[in-house]
Amino acid sequence: MRWPKKREFLTFYALYKNFGKKEVSFHEMISYIHDNLGYNIKTSKHIIKRLINFGMISIVGKTYVVKDLDEYLGELYRKYYEKRRSTKKL
């Protein structure tokens, strides 16, 4: 599993601080990233798609929900711990 790059993580944090756990459209997130973080529209789309692949943003119907930061880090910890426990020699 690859960790998010600084740009992706900081974009996730900015989206989380702005939208919280509200349902928002893809275009709202793109316009927020474009207007406030200064990335062009193409880069904004790619960042959002990567955040979806990482599990930081979930799709609910035709809207998107930014996950809670603690929830996301807790999932990462749980997956890491389970992987470490399964590969440990007994």
C-alpha positions in Angstrom: 0.0 0.0 0.0 1.3 3.4 -0.9 1.0 6.4 1.4 -0.5 9.6 0.1 1.9 12.2 -1.1 2.0 15.5 0.8 -0.1 17.3 -1.8 -2.8 14.6 -1.7 -2.9 14.4 2.1 -3.0 18.2 2.5 -5.8 18.4 -0.1 -7.7 15.7 1.9 -7.2 17.7 5.1 -8.5 20.9 3.4 -11.5 19.1 2.0 -12.2 17.6 5.4 -12.0 20.9 7.2 -14.2 22.7 4.6 -16.9 20.0 3.9 -16.7 17.8 7.0 -18.8 14.7 6.5 -21.4 16.4 4.3 -22.4 15.0 1.0 -20.9 17.2 -1.8 -20.7 16.9 -5.6 -17.6 16.2 -7.6 -17.7 19.7 -9.1 -18.0 21.4 -5.7 -14.8 19.6 -4.6 -13.0 20.5 -7.8 -14.0 24.2 -7.6 -12.9 24.3 -3.9 -9.5 22.8 -4.7 -9.1 25.0 -7.8 -10.1 28.2 -6.0 -8.4 27.8 -2.6 -5.4 25.6 -3.3 -4.5 26.9 -6.7 -4.3 23.6 -8.6 -5.7 23.6 -12.2 -8.9 21.6 -12.9 -7.1 18.6 -14.4 -4.8 18.2 -11.4 -7.8 18.7 -9.0 -9.7 15.8 -10.8 -6.7 13.5 -10.5 -6.2 14.3 -6.8 -9.8 13.6 -6.1 -9.6 10.3 -8.0 -6.5 9.3 -6.0 -8.2 10.2 -2.7 -11.1 7.9 -3.7 -8.7 5.1 -4.5 -7.0 5.6 -1.1 -10.4 5.4 0.6 -10.2 9.0 1.9 -13.3 9.9 0.0 -16.3 7.6 -0.4 -19.0 7.7 -3.1 -22.6 7.7 -2.0 -24.9 7.6 -5.0 -23.9 10.6 -7.1 -22.4 12.5 -4.2 -19.1 12.2 -2.3 -18.3 12.2 1.4 -14.9 13.0 2.8 -14.0 10.6 5.6 -13.2 11.7 9.1 -9.4 12.0 9.6 -9.4 9.8 12.8 -11.6 7.2 11.1 -9.2 7.0 8.1 -6.1 6.7 10.3 -7.9 4.1 12.4 -8.6 2.0 9.4 -5.0 2.3 8.2 -3.8 1.2 11.7 -6.2 -1.8 11.8 -5.1 -3.0 8.3 -1.4 -2.6 9.2 -1.9 -4.4 12.5 -3.8 -7.3 10.9 -1.2 -7.6 8.2 1.7 -7.7 10.8 -0.1 -10.2 13.0 -0.8 -12.5 10.0 2.9 -12.5 8.8 4.4 -13.0 12.3 6.0 -16.3 12.9 4.6 -18.3 15.8 
